Amino acid sequence: MNPFIKQSRYFLTVLMVAGGSGSFITQASANEPIDWPEEGWTIIASEKNYATLLDDLHQAVSDAGMVVVTEAGPTEAAAQRGEIIPGNRVVGVFRNDFAVDIIRESVPAMIEAPLRFYVTEDSSDSATLSWKIPSYVFAPYINQSTPKLDDTAQALDALFQQIGDSAVSP
């Protein structure tokens, strides 16, 4: 993809995320505890700082044979407006063979792709990696007419756990 188009898409996404959540941006703080959902998520606190965890996540995605297809976060756009908030990035990850398998089972299920990792800055010295568990995300689409979708979701569960474990490992 043309680097200019890629960069333009990134900045457009960042501006949309930042602009659409103005009240959240002004209240965000790395020192406030995050109330994560209790079901369907994996949350791993790391000892890595935000930038290192984000870099290591990119490497872990590549090492697992997956592809980063989207990235968005309000932090940089907020800074351009004079707002300071903790590092916050959503990283969309997928692979074409999974897309084909999912479309063959359930066209509506593809709305969930790409699946996303979420990197959040906890303090100047640590960050958290989280994601919705793929089988949880695809559960509403799994039924008697889509049996292979469950297999695909389980394979993605394993890959996402592998990527997450690798990204947070020292």
Backbone bond lengths (Angstrom), bond angles and torsions (degrees), N, CA, C in turn:
res aa  C-N    CA-C-N  psi(-1)  N-CA   C-N-CA  omega(-1)  CA-C   N-CA-C  phi
1 M - - - 1.446 - - 1.521 108.26 -
2 N 1.309 115.36 142.26 1.441 122.29 177.29 1.524 109.53 -55.55
3 P 1.349 118.54 127.48 1.472 120.68 -177.32 1.529 112.78 -57.84
4 F 1.336 117.36 -35.63 1.463 120.08 179.03 1.522 110.93 -63.65
5 I 1.339 116.79 -44.15 1.458 120.68 179.30 1.517 110.05 -64.27
6 K 1.346 116.36 -43.50 1.460 120.24 179.41 1.525 110.57 -59.85
7 Q 1.353 116.62 -46.00 1.456 120.36 -179.58 1.528 110.36 -66.06
8 S 1.322 117.80 -39.76 1.463 120.94 179.11 1.516 110.88 -63.21
9 R 1.331 117.33 -43.22 1.453 120.43 177.38 1.521 110.85 -61.42
10 Y 1.336 116.66 -41.29 1.461 120.76 -179.84 1.528 110.13 -61.47
11 F 1.342 116.71 -49.97 1.456 119.11 -178.10 1.524 111.64 -66.08
12 L 1.325 118.44 -36.43 1.454 121.20 176.60 1.529 110.21 -62.31
13 T 1.341 116.13 -44.56 1.455 120.22 178.68 1.522 110.72 -63.39
14 V 1.326 117.35 -43.74 1.459 121.20 179.74 1.523 110.14 -61.90
15 L 1.325 117.17 -44.44 1.456 119.99 179.65 1.518 111.65 -64.51
16 M 1.339 116.95 -39.37 1.459 120.23 178.94 1.525 110.19 -64.65
17 V 1.317 116.86 -43.60 1.458 120.11 179.47 1.520 110.10 -64.80
18 A 1.326 116.33 -45.30 1.460 119.77 -177.90 1.522 111.11 -68.32
19 G 1.296 117.57 -44.17 1.453 121.22 -177.67 1.512 112.50 -67.66
20 G 1.302 117.98 -33.05 1.449 121.61 -177.04 1.509 114.09 -81.20
21 S 1.318 117.14 -5.21 1.459 118.00 -176.82 1.527 111.39 -134.17
22 G 1.323 115.89 42.54 1.451 121.41 -176.15 1.513 114.07 -56.16
23 S 1.324 118.48 -42.68 1.452 119.25 -177.55 1.522 110.87 -68.25
24 F 1.316 117.59 -32.10 1.455 121.14 177.07 1.518 110.49 -68.39
25 I 1.309 116.20 -42.36 1.453 120.84 -175.46 1.527 111.55 -59.12
26 T 1.314 117.24 -43.72 1.459 118.79 -175.46 1.524 112.57 -72.52
27 Q 1.339 117.47 -15.01 1.451 120.45 -177.00 1.528 113.32 -105.90
28 A 1.298 118.49 -6.14 1.463 121.45 -174.61 1.524 111.13 -70.56
29 S 1.311 115.28 142.00 1.453 121.29 177.87 1.515 109.53 -150.93
30 A 1.322 116.28 136.38 1.467 120.37 179.17 1.521 111.28 -70.27
31 N 1.320 117.47 -16.39 1.460 120.02 -177.25 1.518 113.36 -89.00
32 E 1.329 117.96 -13.40 1.460 121.12 179.11 1.525 109.52 -81.94
33 P 1.334 118.13 137.76 1.467 119.67 177.95 1.536 110.10 -66.91
34 I 1.311 115.72 144.27 1.461 121.68 -179.85 1.520 108.24 -95.84
35 D 1.290 116.35 131.43 1.463 122.68 178.87 1.537 108.00 -92.51
36 W 1.327 116.66 86.00 1.461 121.50 -178.63 1.524 110.60 -74.34
37 P 1.327 117.60 149.32 1.470 119.84 174.68 1.523 110.08 -59.31
38 E 1.310 116.01 148.02 1.463 120.38 -177.25 1.519 112.96 -85.56
39 E 1.314 117.76 -18.37 1.459 120.71 -174.25 1.529 110.97 -126.80
40 G 1.341 115.46 137.94 1.451 120.30 172.32 1.510 116.70 83.81
41 W 1.306 117.71 7.17 1.462 121.97 -179.68 1.519 110.08 -122.48
42 T 1.329 115.10 153.63 1.454 122.00 165.85 1.522 106.14 -115.44
43 I 1.317 116.94 128.81 1.462 122.39 -179.73 1.523 107.58 -127.52
44 I 1.332 115.79 122.96 1.460 120.59 -179.16 1.530 108.91 -125.35
45 A 1.317 115.95 111.58 1.462 120.43 173.61 1.525 107.45 -74.58
46 S 1.314 116.34 136.22 1.459 119.14 179.59 1.520 109.55 -119.11
47 E 1.306 115.17 167.46 1.461 120.90 175.12 1.519 110.42 -94.41
48 K 1.327 116.70 -0.79 1.462 121.30 -179.24 1.522 110.01 -81.64
49 N 1.339 115.37 152.08 1.449 117.56 173.67 1.528 108.97 -77.13
50 Y 1.308 116.09 168.58 1.456 122.61 -174.12 1.535 112.51 -55.57
51 A 1.323 117.26 -51.61 1.468 120.96 -176.68 1.527 111.53 -62.59
52 T 1.319 116.88 -41.43 1.467 120.61 179.93 1.522 110.63 -66.64
53 L 1.333 117.17 -44.00 1.460 119.86 179.17 1.525 110.66 -62.47
54 L 1.308 117.49 -41.43 1.463 120.55 178.44 1.529 110.88 -62.82
55 D 1.323 117.69 -44.78 1.468 121.46 176.74 1.526 111.01 -61.80
56 D 1.328 116.91 -44.63 1.464 120.87 -178.60 1.531 111.48 -67.70
57 L 1.322 117.34 -32.11 1.461 120.58 174.84 1.526 110.02 -63.81
58 H 1.313 117.76 -45.50 1.468 120.42 177.87 1.529 111.16 -57.96
59 Q 1.310 116.31 -43.08 1.462 120.28 179.86 1.521 110.83 -66.23
60 A 1.326 117.48 -42.49 1.466 121.43 -179.51 1.533 110.85 -64.57
61 V 1.320 117.27 -38.31 1.472 121.19 177.02 1.524 109.41 -61.37
62 S 1.305 116.82 -47.94 1.465 121.55 179.01 1.526 111.72 -62.63
63 D 1.330 116.51 -44.48 1.463 120.86 179.77 1.530 112.29 -61.40
64 A 1.335 116.96 -29.67 1.465 121.40 -179.75 1.527 112.53 -86.31
65 G 1.323 116.47 2.12 1.460 119.79 178.52 1.516 113.99 77.80
66 M 1.319 116.42 16.25 1.457 121.14 176.74 1.532 108.36 -99.69
67 V 1.344 116.21 175.00 1.458 120.68 -175.01 1.528 109.64 -131.00
68 V 1.331 116.38 134.16 1.461 120.63 170.95 1.522 106.28 -77.75
69 V 1.338 116.41 117.52 1.464 120.36 -176.96 1.521 112.98 -109.87
70 T 1.338 118.00 -17.70 1.464 121.41 175.65 1.519 109.31 -148.73
71 E 1.322 115.16 155.51 1.453 121.79 172.83 1.512 107.76 -149.46
72 A 1.302 115.67 136.61 1.460 119.76 177.45 1.516 109.72 -153.14
73 G 1.300 115.29 146.76 1.444 120.93 175.98 1.509 110.35 -170.32
74 P 1.312 117.05 147.94 1.462 120.42 -176.32 1.524 115.07 -85.46
75 T 1.311 119.14 -8.63 1.465 121.68 -169.55 1.525 112.90 -59.36
76 E 1.327 117.26 -51.89 1.459 120.89 -176.50 1.519 111.87 -67.85
77 A 1.333 117.52 -42.11 1.465 120.63 178.87 1.523 110.66 -65.68
78 A 1.325 116.99 -38.33 1.470 120.41 177.36 1.522 110.24 -62.43
79 A 1.324 117.17 -40.81 1.466 121.16 179.90 1.529 110.64 -62.30
80 Q 1.325 116.92 -35.64 1.462 120.20 177.87 1.529 111.33 -65.90
81 R 1.325 117.23 -22.42 1.455 121.81 177.69 1.527 111.59 -96.65
82 G 1.335 116.76 5.00 1.448 120.81 179.03 1.522 114.49 87.55
83 E 1.318 117.42 6.62 1.461 121.86 178.53 1.528 108.89 -94.60
84 I 1.293 116.62 134.94 1.457 121.16 177.89 1.525 107.54 -110.79
85 I 1.324 115.95 119.09 1.464 121.64 177.79 1.521 108.57 -133.07
86 P 1.307 117.33 160.96 1.466 120.47 178.68 1.527 110.84 -63.30
87 G 1.333 115.77 155.86 1.459 121.02 175.60 1.521 110.30 -55.81
88 N 1.315 116.02 137.34 1.450 121.44 -173.24 1.522 107.86 -155.77
89 R 1.339 117.67 113.05 1.464 119.95 -176.20 1.516 110.53 -141.89
90 V 1.322 115.47 132.90 1.453 123.06 173.88 1.526 106.42 -103.77
91 V 1.325 116.53 126.99 1.460 122.31 -176.71 1.523 108.37 -118.98
92 G 1.325 116.05 111.71 1.462 121.95 179.46 1.522 110.28 -83.30
93 V 1.331 115.40 128.86 1.463 121.84 -173.79 1.526 108.99 -129.79
94 F 1.321 116.16 134.82 1.460 119.66 175.86 1.523 109.66 -163.95
95 R 1.329 115.38 -177.13 1.464 121.94 177.98 1.524 107.08 -152.18
96 N 1.316 116.90 144.36 1.452 121.33 -173.17 1.519 114.39 -61.39
97 D 1.324 119.10 -37.10 1.466 118.57 -179.43 1.524 111.50 -63.62
98 F 1.332 117.03 -34.62 1.464 119.40 175.09 1.529 110.47 -67.70
99 A 1.317 116.59 -39.73 1.468 120.12 178.36 1.523 111.09 -59.35
100 V 1.320 116.51 -45.60 1.467 120.58 179.77 1.528 110.48 -62.91
101 D 1.315 117.13 -45.91 1.471 120.56 178.79 1.528 111.45 -59.25
102 I 1.321 116.33 -42.68 1.462 119.96 -178.18 1.523 111.09 -68.44
103 I 1.314 117.54 -44.82 1.468 120.79 179.53 1.519 110.93 -60.62
104 R 1.314 116.95 -38.08 1.470 119.80 179.46 1.528 111.90 -66.00
105 E 1.325 116.49 -26.86 1.464 120.60 179.49 1.528 112.24 -91.84
106 S 1.325 116.79 -42.48 1.462 120.29 -174.52 1.523 110.32 -156.76
107 V 1.306 116.86 104.75 1.463 121.05 177.48 1.538 110.55 -57.30
108 P 1.334 119.13 -45.77 1.471 118.20 179.89 1.530 113.92 -60.39
109 A 1.312 118.45 -28.86 1.470 121.17 -177.92 1.528 112.49 -64.84
110 M 1.320 117.55 -23.36 1.469 119.78 -178.49 1.520 112.65 -67.13
111 I 1.328 118.37 -13.71 1.463 119.84 175.45 1.531 110.68 -60.84
112 E 1.313 116.89 -21.67 1.467 121.71 -177.94 1.525 113.23 -82.03
113 A 1.329 117.13 -10.24 1.458 120.33 -179.52 1.534 109.48 -92.72
114 P 1.309 118.17 144.16 1.453 125.93 -1.48 1.529 111.39 -77.40
115 L 1.309 114.37 154.08 1.459 120.24 172.07 1.529 107.08 -74.66
116 R 1.312 116.34 154.49 1.453 118.32 -169.63 1.526 113.90 -127.40
117 F 1.326 113.29 141.60 1.458 122.01 166.64 1.523 107.21 -98.43
118 Y 1.321 116.10 152.97 1.458 121.15 -178.63 1.523 107.56 -130.60
119 V 1.330 116.56 119.39 1.456 122.31 179.01 1.526 107.36 -107.75
120 T 1.331 116.03 122.90 1.459 120.75 -178.79 1.521 110.11 -126.19
121 E 1.309 115.31 136.46 1.460 121.40 178.89 1.520 109.13 -80.41
122 D 1.321 116.31 125.17 1.461 121.44 -179.72 1.523 111.49 -93.31
123 S 1.295 116.45 -38.61 1.464 123.09 178.65 1.520 105.61 -161.02
124 S 1.303 116.83 -176.61 1.464 118.35 -179.24 1.522 112.13 -66.63
125 D 1.323 116.21 -15.36 1.457 118.75 -175.94 1.522 115.32 -116.03
126 S 1.348 118.58 0.90 1.460 118.44 -178.39 1.525 111.55 -149.85
127 A 1.332 114.80 161.85 1.462 121.40 178.90 1.527 108.45 -148.82
128 T 1.313 115.20 161.83 1.454 122.02 -179.59 1.521 109.46 -118.00
129 L 1.324 115.47 141.42 1.463 122.07 173.88 1.519 107.27 -111.35
130 S 1.304 116.78 129.78 1.459 120.32 178.90 1.524 109.61 -140.08
131 W 1.338 114.81 161.84 1.455 121.23 174.74 1.510 109.80 -163.04
132 K 1.331 114.49 154.44 1.458 119.59 171.73 1.521 106.87 -77.70
133 I 1.298 117.20 135.16 1.464 121.98 -178.94 1.534 108.27 -67.57
134 P 1.334 118.02 124.72 1.466 120.54 -175.47 1.532 114.83 -51.95
135 S 1.324 118.22 -42.59 1.467 118.94 -179.79 1.531 111.27 -65.16
136 Y 1.314 117.38 -28.66 1.461 121.71 175.60 1.534 109.64 -70.79
137 V 1.327 115.98 -42.37 1.467 121.27 -179.95 1.529 110.78 -62.69
138 F 1.337 116.43 -42.93 1.467 120.27 -175.38 1.526 113.68 -88.37
139 A 1.326 118.46 -6.23 1.471 121.62 -176.98 1.528 114.08 -52.72
140 P 1.328 120.13 -40.60 1.472 118.74 -179.08 1.526 114.47 -63.47
141 Y 1.329 117.30 -17.02 1.460 121.39 -176.62 1.527 112.66 -100.35
142 I 1.323 116.78 -5.66 1.466 120.87 -176.82 1.518 108.86 -90.05
143 N 1.335 114.63 124.23 1.468 121.03 177.98 1.524 108.63 -154.33
144 Q 1.320 117.30 -169.94 1.473 120.72 -176.53 1.525 112.82 -62.20
145 S 1.316 117.14 -26.42 1.469 118.78 -178.62 1.532 112.41 -91.15
146 T 1.349 117.64 -1.77 1.469 120.85 -179.52 1.527 111.71 -130.78
147 P 1.337 118.68 51.43 1.473 119.67 -174.28 1.532 114.04 -64.38
148 K 1.322 118.06 -31.50 1.467 119.95 -178.00 1.524 112.00 -73.85
149 L 1.322 116.73 -19.72 1.463 119.98 178.60 1.528 110.63 -62.91
150 D 1.309 117.27 -36.39 1.464 120.58 176.92 1.523 110.70 -63.12
151 D 1.333 117.30 -41.84 1.472 120.48 177.95 1.527 110.73 -62.06
152 T 1.326 116.38 -43.27 1.463 120.81 179.11 1.519 110.30 -63.03
153 A 1.320 116.82 -44.04 1.465 120.65 179.44 1.529 111.20 -62.31
154 Q 1.330 117.02 -40.36 1.468 120.53 178.85 1.533 110.77 -65.16
155 A 1.326 116.44 -39.52 1.473 119.97 177.15 1.525 110.21 -63.24
156 L 1.326 116.56 -40.25 1.463 120.28 177.74 1.528 111.36 -67.92
157 D 1.334 117.52 -35.15 1.473 120.51 174.58 1.525 110.05 -55.10
158 A 1.322 115.46 -49.47 1.468 120.41 -177.97 1.526 111.22 -63.84
159 L 1.328 116.90 -43.19 1.468 120.26 179.61 1.521 111.77 -64.57
160 F 1.325 116.80 -43.72 1.463 119.32 -179.91 1.527 111.22 -65.27
161 Q 1.320 117.47 -38.33 1.465 119.71 177.08 1.527 110.29 -65.01
162 Q 1.334 116.61 -41.94 1.463 121.02 177.56 1.530 110.64 -60.05
163 I 1.319 116.26 -46.67 1.469 120.78 179.86 1.524 109.83 -62.55
164 G 1.329 116.66 -46.79 1.460 120.42 -179.42 1.515 112.80 -60.74
165 D 1.339 115.81 -47.05 1.461 120.26 179.44 1.531 111.00 -60.42
166 S 1.334 115.84 -42.31 1.462 120.03 179.94 1.532 111.63 -65.63
167 A 1.313 115.93 -42.39 1.477 119.76 -177.54 1.521 112.58 -63.92
168 V 1.325 117.82 -37.43 1.472 119.57 -176.61 1.529 113.27 -90.41
169 S 1.335 117.09 -10.72 1.471 118.35 -178.21 1.535 110.74 -66.43
170 P 1.333 115.23 144.77 1.476 119.17 -178.18 1.511 113.33 -65.64
